[in-house]
């Protein structure tokens, strides 16, 4: 099975690859942490937690800036995956 088939079955695959490259620490198969931020990643989308409180959520089909290593949420906030900063 090629990467193309894997991405169709698991839309989180590309994001997980970027998180690892940006030095996010895997806490489990679905949880990734960088500083005070934790991302829960599943086959539907992501949930961002800051200091234990859920602050944002986004489905995979709305994540567009992975090449720039950025995630833009619907409220206009942007998560820089390299630094872990939210602006």
N, C-alpha and C positions, 0 to 999 in steps of 0.2 A: 504494500500500500504506500503510495507516494504522499508527500507533504500536502498536496492539494486535497486528497481524500481525507486526511487527518483534520485539516482546517474546516472542511465541510461538517465533519462530525463533532469537532470540538472548537467552537469559535473563540474560546479562551486561550488556545494554544499560542497565538501570536502575541497576545498581551503578556502571558507568562514568560515567554522568551525575552521580551523587552524588560520586564521587571527584573529578571535575573541579570541581564546585561547592565541594568542601572543600579545593581547592588542592593536591591530589596532583599531582605532576609525571609526565606520561606519558614513559616511557623508550622504549617501543615500543607496538605495538598491544595487547599483553597485559600489559606490565609498568608498574606505577605506583609512584612512590616519594615518601615523606614522611619526612624525617630519616633515621634508621637503618633504617626499615622499607621493605620492598618487597613489593608484592602482585602475584602472578601471577594474572590473571583470564582464564579461558577459558569455553567453553560448558558445562562440567561444574560448575565451582565456582571456588574461590580457594585459593591457598596463600600464607601469610604467611611472609616471610623477615625475620629480624632479624640485622643484621651478617653477611649472607651465608648464614646457617644457616636451614633451614626449621624453623619452630616450630609452625605450625598449618595445618590445611586444613579446608575446609567446602564442601559442595555448595550450589548456588544455592537449592534448595528449603528449606534450613535457615536461610537469611538472612532475618530477620524484622523487624529494627528500623531499616530504612533511613530511615524518616521521622524517627527520632530520631538518625540518622547514627551508629548503633552496630552493631557485629557481635559477637554473643555466640557463642563457640566452645563445643564440647561439654564441655571441661574446666572451664567456668565463667568463663574469662577473657573480658574484653570489650575490643574495640578501638574507641576513640572516633575516628571518621573525621575529625572537625574538628581535633582536637589531635594525633592520631597516637599517643596514649598507650594502653598496655595495662594494664588493672587486673584 
